[in-house]
Amino acid sequence: MAAPSKPHSITKAPSYQEVPLIVIPRQIVPLPAEFSSIPMKLTCNVCHTEIWTATEEKCNLMLLLNAAAFCKWGVCALCCCQDVEHKCPNCNAFLGKYSASG
């Protein structure tokens, strides 16, 4: 005769406490409509830090070709062929560009 089987014990699944989800709206920081050829003081729209922009000159190929053509006639304006990119020195985000062509 078989021995009576022991009743199986049922283990309860662990209970978890629900934690409310808190959503913090991000502040939208407007950037200037136009950038200048020199560093600008503004609030970065990525890291929200008040900064002076880091600037880097980039050659504008179309203006460079036009200036080279004018150099043939004695008018040299190669220094005016630089666009200026503005970046955040804190997070390195691209913020805007000053175009030498206007």
N, C-alpha and C positions, 0 to 999 in steps of 0.2 A: 504494500500500500504506500502510496506517495504521501510524503509529509505535507501538511497544509502550507500553502505559500503565504509569505508575509505580504501584507498590503504594501503597495508601492507608495512611497511618500512623494507628494507633489511639491516641488519647490516653486516658490513664487518668484516671478520675474522682478528684478530690482525696479523700484519706482524712481522716477526722475521728476524733479521739481521744475516746472516751467518757469523760465526767466523771461520777463518782458523785454522785447527788442526796443532799444532806444535809438531813434534815428535823429542825428544832428544835421540840420541842413547846412550845406556849404555856402559860405558867403561868396557871392559873385563880385569879383573885383574888376571894374572896367579899366581897360588900358587906354592910353591916349590914342586919339584918332591918327595923329601924325607923330613920327619920331624925328629927332634932330640928329645932327652929325656928331654931337657930343654926348657924354653920359647924362642920363636923366634920373631924377629921384622919383620913384614910384613904388607901389606895392605889387609884388610879384603875384600874378593870378594863379600860380601853381602852389608855392609854399607859403603864401600870404605873409611874407616878410617885407618890411619896408627897406628898400635897397637903393643904391645908385647902380644903374645898369653897367655891365661890363660891355665894352664896345669892341668890335673887330671889323676892320676895313676889308672889304671884298671888292675885287676888280669887276667893274661892269664892262663886259666885253664890247657891247654895242657902242658905249660912250668912248671906250678906248680906241676903237676903229675910227670913229668920227674925229677924235682928237688927233690921231695919227695923220689923218687926211689933212687936217688944218695945219699940222706942223710943216707940211710941204710949202705952205704960203707964209711961213714965219710966225704963225700963231700957235704956240704950244700950250695946251691946257691939260696935260696928262695928270696933274694933281687933282683935277676935278672929276676923275673917272671912278672914284671910289664910292661904293655903297657902304653903309655902316649897319651891321647887325647888332642888335641889343639882346643881351642874355642876362639871366639872373646869376650873380656871382655865388649865390647860396646853393641853388639846386641845378644850375646850368640850363634852365629851360629857355627856349627861344621865345622872346617877348615881342619882337617887332623889327622892322627894317626901315632905315632911311635910304631913300633912293636918290642918287645924285642926279638922276634925270628929271626929278621933280615929280 
